Amino acid sequence: MKIKGIRWWMVALVMGGLIVNYLARNTLSVAAPTMMSELTISTEQYSHIVVAWQICYALMQPIAGYILDAIGTKMGFAIFAIAWSLACAGAAAATGWQSLAFLRGLLGLTEAAGLPAGVKATTEWFPAKERSVAIGWFNIGSSVGALLAPPLVVWAILHSGWQLAFLIVGAAGIVWSVGWLFLYKHPRDQKRLSEEEREYILSGQEAHFKEEPKQRGSWKKIVASRNFYAIASARILSEPAWQTFNAWIPLYLMTERHMNIKEIAMFAWLPFLAADLGCVLGGYLSPLFHRYCKVSLFTSRKMVMLFGCSCMIGPACIGLVDSPYMAIALLCVGGFAHQTLSGALYAITSDSFGKNEVATATGAGGMFGFLGAAAFTAVFGVLVTQVGYSPLFVVLAIFDIVAAIIVWTVAREVVRIKPVEDAGTPVGTGIVAGS
């Protein structure tokens, strides 16, 4: 039996993977106040733990992307998901900041495949005009995982201990991995995909997505491209904001806004709910700009980035408000803003590279992003005790605005050069960045 709109079921499956991926990484931030007390971890040592995860995640992203391009989305994603689930569960055995940093480093190495796998699956399953919408929906998983972490971790702490939270999340990842192996298939292998939908997908894809050369994408070609330079630069500047929200919001609410653990459970998830809205709205804004502003799809992605970065002015004003509830509202604006521009940046990556190189390009861009986030976190962990959170939120907003400007001015739409024949012999073909 054929299933109508099965491409959207594939997106839902990817979203489930991103939920457990982000739940695993956000469990630490919510448990941090309790763990820091029980394991005698200082604020600076906590920043070292976060940096360990970020550096390992950053360095592994291009490798994970290359592996996904080499062995395929299905097996690649499953292998990494099982590994990160075991690493997450292992954190329950941590006895100090050093052992916790080691285990979180392992988690970073294994979680690195999440977003490249999502972008690759979307590239395979969707025509260009729907791709930003699909990316927006699967990217919800990152926010939902962060949203679920506060109530889950606080429940575990109150009923058993922080160790239980890591074990539950690890088990959830194993369950999802089994489901992924049974349910996910490439479009060419999906027997429940109707011919009508298959034609709709293929007819709406760019030429460099329809054609699947046997050779893998060239690292040198990817890294040397103009669009990759824009994407990597934007990742370096924009990723620190999202990683700061993921790692520091619970501590900020406790130390700066004097909330207790139950209040954190009640409010710390709200910025990530707003981030969900940013994922979805950002995805739909691109085709709306394309239609009503009469611009290309590629330009519409850039417009979404500009919209998202302008909203980052909200959290930059957090030091001007006294009410903790207004501070949470501004953090919600920040979550919404970042996921809006982040989804647009993933869509730009998907538009810029072919099927056999898009995961590699996504991973390489992510590496630069998380190296930038790690550097900022290392500085953040020192400066936050000296100047407070407010000036650092201002810096994050400036970073995002500069990132959007770089993408707008540097990135160019990819144009396929059709083969030129001379006496029946092709003499040229390729992909170039159009003006």
C-alpha positions as CSV (number, residue, x, y, z in Angstrom):
1,M,0.0,0.0,0.0
2,K,1.3,3.4,-1.0
3,I,1.4,6.1,1.7
4,K,0.5,9.6,0.6
5,G,3.0,12.3,1.7
6,I,5.5,9.7,3.0
7,R,8.3,12.3,2.8
8,W,6.7,14.1,5.8
9,W,6.8,10.9,7.8
10,M,10.5,10.7,7.1
11,V,10.9,14.2,8.4
12,A,9.0,13.2,11.6
13,L,11.4,10.3,12.0
14,V,14.4,12.5,11.7
15,M,12.8,14.9,14.1
16,G,12.6,12.1,16.6
17,G,16.3,11.5,16.3
18,L,17.1,15.2,16.9
19,I,14.8,15.1,20.0
20,V,16.8,12.4,21.7
21,N,20.1,14.0,20.4
22,Y,19.3,17.3,22.1
23,L,17.8,15.8,25.1
24,A,21.1,14.0,25.7
25,R,23.1,17.2,25.5
26,N,20.7,19.3,27.5
27,T,20.3,16.9,30.4
28,L,23.6,18.2,31.8
29,S,22.6,21.9,31.8
30,V,19.5,21.2,33.9
31,A,21.2,18.8,36.2
32,A,24.2,21.2,36.5
33,P,23.2,23.1,39.7
34,T,22.7,19.8,41.6
35,M,25.7,18.0,40.1
36,M,28.0,21.0,40.8
37,S,26.9,20.9,44.4
38,E,27.2,17.1,44.9
39,L,30.4,16.7,42.9
40,T,32.0,20.0,44.1
41,I,32.3,21.5,40.6
42,S,33.1,25.2,40.2
43,T,31.6,27.5,37.5
44,E,34.9,27.5,35.7
45,Q,35.2,23.7,35.8
46,Y,31.6,23.5,34.5
47,S,32.7,25.6,31.5
48,H,35.6,23.1,30.9
49,I,33.0,20.3,30.8
50,V,30.9,22.1,28.3
51,V,34.0,23.0,26.2
52,A,35.0,19.3,26.2
53,W,31.7,18.4,24.6
54,Q,31.9,21.3,22.1
55,I,35.4,20.7,20.9
56,C,34.8,17.0,20.4
57,Y,31.5,17.7,18.7
58,A,33.2,20.3,16.5
59,L,36.1,18.1,15.4
60,M,33.9,15.1,14.7
61,Q,31.2,16.9,12.6
62,P,33.0,16.9,9.3
63,I,34.1,13.3,9.9
64,A,30.6,12.3,10.8
65,G,29.3,14.1,7.7
66,Y,31.8,12.3,5.5
67,I,30.8,8.9,7.0
68,L,27.2,9.6,6.3
69,D,27.9,10.5,2.7
70,A,30.0,7.4,2.4
71,I,27.8,4.7,4.0
72,G,24.4,6.4,3.7
73,T,21.9,8.1,6.0
74,K,20.2,5.0,7.4
75,M,23.2,3.1,8.8
76,G,25.3,6.1,9.6
77,F,22.6,7.8,11.7
78,A,21.8,4.6,13.5
79,I,25.4,3.8,14.4
80,F,26.0,7.3,15.8
81,A,22.7,7.3,17.7
82,I,23.4,4.0,19.5
83,A,26.9,5.3,20.4
84,W,25.6,8.7,21.8
85,S,22.9,6.9,23.8
86,L,25.6,4.7,25.5
87,A,27.8,7.8,26.1
88,C,24.9,9.7,27.7
89,A,24.0,6.8,30.0
90,G,27.6,6.5,31.0
91,A,27.5,10.0,32.5
92,A,25.6,8.5,35.4
93,A,28.9,7.0,36.6
94,A,30.7,10.4,36.7
95,T,32.5,11.1,40.0
96,G,34.0,14.5,39.4
97,W,34.5,17.2,36.8
98,Q,37.3,15.3,35.0
99,S,35.4,12.1,34.5
100,L,32.3,14.1,33.5
101,A,34.3,16.1,31.0
102,F,35.6,12.8,29.5
103,L,32.2,11.3,29.2
104,R,30.7,14.5,27.7
105,G,33.6,14.5,25.2
106,L,32.5,11.0,24.1
107,L,29.0,12.3,23.8
108,G,30.1,15.2,21.6
109,L,32.0,12.8,19.3
110,T,28.9,10.6,18.8
111,E,26.2,13.3,18.6
112,A,28.0,15.1,15.8
113,A,26.1,13.2,13.1
114,G,22.6,14.4,14.1
115,L,22.3,17.6,12.1
116,P,24.3,16.5,9.0
117,A,22.1,13.4,8.9
118,G,18.9,15.5,9.1
119,V,20.1,17.8,6.3
120,K,21.1,14.9,4.1
121,A,17.8,13.1,4.6
122,T,15.9,16.3,3.7
123,T,18.0,16.8,0.6
124,E,17.2,13.3,-0.6
125,W,13.5,13.5,0.1
126,F,12.4,17.0,-0.8
127,P,12.1,19.3,-3.7
128,A,13.9,22.7,-3.4
129,K,10.7,24.7,-2.7
130,E,9.8,22.6,0.3
131,R,13.3,22.0,1.7
132,S,13.3,25.0,4.1
133,V,10.0,23.9,5.5
134,A,11.2,20.4,6.0
135,I,14.4,21.5,7.6
136,G,12.3,23.8,9.9
137,W,10.2,20.8,11.0
138,F,13.0,18.4,11.7
139,N,15.0,21.2,13.4
140,I,12.2,21.4,15.9
141,G,13.7,18.2,17.4
142,S,16.6,20.3,18.7
143,S,14.3,22.6,20.6
144,V,11.9,19.9,21.8
145,G,14.8,18.0,23.3
146,A,15.9,21.1,25.1
147,L,12.3,21.7,26.1
148,L,11.8,18.3,27.6
149,A,15.0,18.3,29.6
150,P,14.0,20.6,32.5
151,P,10.9,18.7,33.6
152,L,12.5,15.3,33.0
153,V,15.7,16.1,34.9
154,V,14.0,17.8,37.8
155,W,11.6,14.8,38.1
156,A,14.5,12.4,38.2
157,I,16.4,14.5,40.8
158,L,13.4,14.7,43.1
159,H,12.5,11.0,42.8
160,S,15.9,9.3,42.6
161,G,18.9,11.5,41.6
162,W,20.5,13.1,38.6
163,Q,22.0,9.8,37.5
164,L,18.5,8.5,36.6
165,A,18.0,11.3,34.1
166,F,21.0,10.3,32.1
167,L,20.0,6.6,32.1
168,I,16.4,7.4,30.9
169,V,17.7,9.5,28.0
170,G,20.2,6.9,27.0
171,A,17.5,4.2,26.9
172,A,15.3,6.5,24.8
173,G,18.1,6.9,22.3
174,I,18.4,3.1,21.9
175,V,14.7,2.7,21.4
176,W,14.7,5.4,18.7
177,S,17.7,3.8,16.9
178,V,15.9,0.5,16.6
179,G,12.8,2.3,15.2
180,W,15.0,4.2,12.7
181,L,16.6,1.0,11.4
182,F,13.2,-0.5,10.8
183,L,11.4,2.5,9.3
184,Y,13.8,4.7,7.4
185,K,14.5,4.0,3.8
186,H,16.1,6.1,1.0
187,P,13.5,7.2,-1.7
188,R,14.9,4.7,-4.2
189,D,14.2,1.8,-1.7
190,Q,10.9,3.0,-0.3
191,K,8.3,0.7,-1.8
192,R,5.4,2.7,-0.2
193,L,6.5,5.9,-2.1
194,S,4.0,6.5,-5.0
195,E,5.3,7.2,-8.4
196,E,3.4,10.5,-8.4
197,E,5.2,11.6,-5.2
198,R,8.6,10.3,-6.5
199,E,8.2,12.4,-9.6
200,Y,7.1,15.5,-7.6
201,I,10.3,15.2,-5.5
202,L,12.7,14.6,-8.4
203,S,11.2,17.2,-10.7
204,G,11.5,19.9,-8.0
205,Q,15.2,19.1,-7.2
206,E,18.1,21.0,-8.7
207,A,20.2,19.2,-11.3
208,H,23.1,18.6,-8.9
209,F,20.7,16.7,-6.6
210,K,19.1,14.6,-9.3
211,E,22.4,13.4,-10.5
212,E,24.3,11.2,-8.1
213,P,28.0,10.7,-9.2
214,K,29.7,7.7,-7.9
215,Q,32.6,9.6,-6.5
216,R,32.3,11.3,-3.0
217,G,32.4,15.0,-2.6
218,S,35.8,16.6,-2.6
219,W,36.8,18.1,0.7
220,K,39.1,20.5,-1.1
221,K,36.3,21.6,-3.5
222,I,33.8,22.1,-0.6
223,V,36.1,24.0,1.7
224,A,37.4,26.2,-1.1
225,S,33.9,27.3,-2.3
226,R,32.7,30.8,-1.8
227,N,29.4,29.6,-0.2
228,F,31.2,27.4,2.3
229,Y,33.3,30.3,3.4
230,A,30.1,32.3,4.1
231,I,28.4,29.4,5.8
232,A,31.4,28.5,8.0
233,S,31.9,32.2,9.0
234,A,28.2,32.5,9.9
235,R,28.4,29.3,12.0
236,I,31.4,30.6,13.9
237,L,29.5,33.7,14.8
238,S,26.0,32.3,15.4
239,E,26.6,29.0,17.2
240,P,27.8,30.5,20.5
241,A,24.3,32.0,21.1
242,W,22.5,28.6,20.8
243,Q,25.1,26.8,22.9
244,T,24.9,29.5,25.5
245,F,21.2,29.0,25.8
246,N,21.5,25.2,26.0
247,A,24.3,25.2,28.6
248,W,23.7,28.2,30.7
249,I,20.0,29.2,31.0
250,P,19.3,27.0,34.1
251,L,22.4,28.4,35.9
252,Y,21.5,31.9,34.8
253,L,18.0,31.6,36.2
254,M,19.3,30.2,39.5
255,T,22.3,32.6,40.1
256,E,21.0,35.8,38.5
257,R,17.3,35.5,38.9
258,H,17.3,33.5,42.1
259,M,14.9,30.7,41.0
260,N,14.8,27.4,42.8
261,I,14.9,24.0,41.0
262,K,11.1,23.7,40.8
263,E,10.9,27.2,39.2
264,I,13.6,26.2,36.8
265,A,11.5,23.2,35.8
266,M,8.5,25.5,35.3
267,F,10.2,28.2,33.2
268,A,13.6,27.0,31.7
269,W,11.8,25.1,28.8
270,L,10.0,28.2,27.5
271,P,12.9,29.6,25.4
272,F,13.0,26.3,23.6
273,L,9.3,26.3,23.0
274,A,9.8,29.7,21.3
275,A,12.7,28.1,19.4
276,D,10.3,25.5,18.1
277,L,8.1,28.3,16.7
278,G,11.2,29.8,15.1
279,C,12.1,26.5,13.4
280,V,8.6,26.2,11.8
281,L,8.0,29.9,11.0
282,G,11.5,30.3,9.6
283,G,10.8,27.3,7.3
284,Y,7.6,28.8,6.0
285,L,9.0,32.4,5.7
286,S,11.4,31.4,2.9
287,P,8.7,30.3,0.4
288,L,6.6,33.3,1.4
289,F,9.4,35.7,0.7
290,H,10.0,33.9,-2.6
291,R,6.4,34.3,-3.6
292,Y,5.5,37.7,-2.4
293,C,8.8,39.6,-2.6
294,K,9.5,38.1,-6.1
295,V,13.0,36.9,-5.2
296,S,14.8,33.6,-5.8
297,L,14.5,30.8,-3.2
298,F,18.2,31.3,-2.3
299,T,17.7,35.1,-1.7
300,S,14.6,34.2,0.4
301,R,16.8,32.1,2.7
302,K,19.1,35.2,3.2
303,M,16.0,37.3,4.0
304,V,15.0,34.8,6.7
305,M,18.5,35.1,8.2
306,L,18.2,38.9,8.4
307,F,14.9,38.6,10.1
308,G,16.2,36.1,12.7
309,C,19.3,38.1,13.5
310,S,17.2,41.3,14.0
311,C,15.2,39.5,16.7
312,M,18.4,38.8,18.6
313,I,18.2,42.4,19.9
314,G,15.7,41.0,22.4
315,P,18.1,39.0,24.6
316,A,20.7,41.8,24.2
317,C,18.3,43.9,26.3
318,I,18.1,41.4,29.2
319,G,20.2,43.5,31.5
320,L,17.7,46.3,31.3
321,V,14.9,44.4,32.9
322,D,14.4,43.6,36.6
323,S,11.6,41.1,36.4
324,P,12.7,37.5,36.1
325,Y,9.6,36.8,33.9
326,M,10.5,39.5,31.5
327,A,14.1,38.1,31.4
328,I,12.6,34.7,30.4
329,A,10.4,36.4,27.8
330,L,13.6,38.0,26.2
331,L,15.3,34.6,26.3
332,C,12.3,33.3,24.4
333,V,12.8,35.9,21.8
334,G,16.4,34.8,21.6
335,G,15.5,31.1,21.1
336,F,13.0,32.0,18.4
337,A,15.5,34.2,16.7
338,H,18.4,31.8,16.6
339,Q,16.4,28.8,15.3
340,T,14.9,31.0,12.6
341,L,18.3,32.0,11.3
342,S,19.8,28.6,11.9
343,G,17.2,26.8,9.8
344,A,17.8,29.3,7.0
345,L,21.5,28.6,7.2
346,Y,20.9,24.9,6.9
347,A,18.7,25.5,3.9
348,I,21.5,27.6,2.3
349,T,23.9,24.7,2.9
350,S,21.4,22.2,1.3
351,D,21.0,24.5,-1.7
352,S,24.7,24.9,-2.2
353,F,26.0,21.3,-2.3
354,G,25.1,18.0,-4.0
355,K,23.6,14.9,-2.4
356,N,27.0,13.2,-2.0
357,E,28.6,16.2,-0.3
358,V,25.8,18.0,1.6
359,A,26.4,16.0,4.8
360,T,30.1,16.6,4.6
361,A,29.6,20.3,4.0
362,T,27.1,20.5,6.9
363,G,29.5,18.7,9.2
364,A,32.4,20.9,8.2
365,G,30.4,24.0,8.7
366,G,29.3,22.7,12.1
367,M,32.9,22.1,13.1
368,F,33.7,25.8,12.6
369,G,30.5,26.7,14.5
370,F,31.3,24.6,17.5
371,L,34.9,25.6,17.6
372,G,33.6,29.2,17.8
373,A,31.1,28.1,20.5
374,A,33.9,26.4,22.5
375,A,36.1,29.4,22.4
376,F,33.2,31.7,23.5
377,T,32.2,29.2,26.3
378,A,35.8,29.2,27.6
379,V,35.8,33.0,27.8
380,F,32.2,33.0,29.1
381,G,33.0,30.7,32.0
382,V,35.7,33.2,33.2
383,L,33.9,36.5,32.4
384,V,30.5,35.6,33.7
385,T,31.8,35.7,37.3
386,Q,33.4,39.1,36.6
387,V,31.0,41.1,34.4
388,G,27.8,39.1,34.6
389,Y,25.6,37.7,31.9
390,S,24.1,40.8,30.4
391,P,27.1,42.2,28.5
392,L,27.7,38.7,27.0
393,F,24.2,38.5,25.7
394,V,24.9,41.8,23.9
395,V,28.0,40.3,22.3
396,L,25.9,37.3,21.1
397,A,23.4,39.5,19.4
398,I,26.2,41.4,17.6
399,F,27.7,38.1,16.5
400,D,24.4,37.0,14.9
401,I,23.9,40.3,13.1
402,V,27.5,40.1,11.6
403,A,26.8,36.5,10.6
404,A,23.7,37.5,8.6
405,I,25.6,40.3,6.9
406,I,28.4,38.0,5.8
407,V,25.9,35.5,4.3
408,W,24.0,38.2,2.5
409,T,27.1,39.7,0.9
410,V,29.2,36.6,0.3
411,A,26.9,33.6,-0.5
412,R,25.8,33.2,-4.1
413,E,23.2,31.0,-5.6
414,V,24.6,27.8,-7.2
415,V,24.0,27.5,-10.9
416,R,24.4,24.3,-12.8
417,I,26.5,24.6,-16.0
418,K,24.9,22.4,-18.6
419,P,27.2,20.2,-20.7
420,V,28.5,21.9,-23.8
421,E,28.8,19.6,-26.8
422,D,31.2,19.9,-29.7
423,A,30.6,17.3,-32.4
424,G,28.7,15.2,-29.9
425,T,31.4,15.2,-27.3
426,P,30.7,16.9,-23.9
427,V,33.5,19.4,-23.1
428,G,32.3,21.1,-19.9
429,T,30.0,20.6,-17.0
430,G,30.1,21.8,-13.4
431,I,28.6,23.8,-10.6
432,V,29.4,27.4,-10.1
433,A,28.2,30.2,-7.8
434,G,26.1,32.6,-9.8
435,S,26.1,36.3,-9.2
